[in-house]
Amino acid sequence: MRQFFKNNTINFSEVQELPINRAFLFGDGLFETMVFTNGRIRFHEDHQERANNGCIKLKIDTEPDLNNVSKLLLNTFGKTSTLRIRWNIFRSGIGKYSPMDNKHNEHLVVTDFQASPLVKNKAYISNDIQVNGTPWSGTKTLNALTYVLANIERQEKQMDDVILLDDKGYVSEGGSANIFWVKNNKYYTPSLQTNCIAGIGRKQIINQLKTSGIICQLDTFGKEELMNADQVFVSNVTGISYLQRIDNKIFDTKPESALISLFSF
């Protein structure tokens, strides 16, 4: 793992640790998880757009520039590496709950890339952890306790994935990915009204289905509709994973090549 830091006036520099900051004290920021391959950030424009929108929601004034991140990665790692990049963007200064200013700092964590497994064998629907609505729902904020606690619960249950409902009882997302399902060749995925993350992988899949003339319905769905599906999969920027079993029901895990290819190198 390697780390790089940039405040609001200077370029990135490699660091071993960060000074005390609002990300650590208050979770006051957001992040993008990205894949760097063949000398570029995959889905670059979509990550930039989501980061900009997140900064607006969190009232962080300065728009971060993903081109600076791309240049650093290309100059440091070249075109032959495939890497997982976590781009943390947080409000600068210290202060208390009331910030000293609304500019931003950036922090990169660079690690080796690991693709999502094609199949996850065991999943379940959580009865205790839910995705609550906020004015910044859909943004990947640095406060990720919902997903931390959901995945602790998943590990305790010895499961491979957890499915989360929103605060109204509708299906929202997986423990670290958006969720889709198929019934009679029609695709379904929860709308952003269920407080799920506005996933970059989710966006690619929806666009691909639309381009192919395949129906993908975005709406609010109860867990009964999910459990009635023929096939269920979760997705994030690292790829697609088909769920073989949810509770006691078995689902089809035959991959759809057109969707899998969206995440191929």
HELIX and SHEET records of a PDB file:
HELIX    1   1 ARG A   22  PHE A   26  1                                   5    
HELIX    2   2 HIS A   44  LYS A   57  1                                  14    
HELIX    3   3 LEU A   66  PHE A   77  1                                  12    
HELIX    4   4 LEU A  145  GLU A  156  1                                  12    
HELIX    5   5 LEU A  192  THR A  194  5                                   3    
HELIX    6   6 ILE A  200  THR A  211  1                                  12    
HELIX    7   7 LYS A  223  MET A  227  1                                   5    
HELIX    8   8 SER A  257  ILE A  260  1                                   4    
HELIX    9   9 SER A  261  PHE A  263  5                                   3    
SHEET    1   A 6 SER A  13  VAL A  15  0                                        
SHEET    2   A 6 ARG A   2  LYS A   6 -1                                        
SHEET    3   A 6 HIS A 104  ASP A 112 -1                                        
SHEET    4   A 6 LEU A  83  ARG A  91 -1                                        
SHEET    5   A 6 GLY A  29  THR A  37 -1                                        
SHEET    6   A 6 ARG A  40  ILE A  41 -1                                        
SHEET    1   B 6 VAL A 119  LYS A 120  0                                        
SHEET    2   B 6 GLY A 239  LEU A 243  1                                        
SHEET    3   B 6 GLN A 231  ASN A 236 -1                                        
SHEET    4   B 6 ASN A 178  LYS A 183 -1                                        
SHEET    5   B 6 LYS A 186  PRO A 190 -1                                        
SHEET    6   B 6 CYS A 216  ASP A 219  1                                        
SHEET    1   C 3 ALA A 123  VAL A 131  0                                        
SHEET    2   C 3 ASP A 161  ASP A 166  1                                        
SHEET    3   C 3 VAL A 171  GLY A 174 -1                                        
SHEET    1   D 2 ARG A 245  ILE A 246  0                                        
SHEET    2   D 2 LYS A 249  ILE A 250 -1                                        
END                                                                             
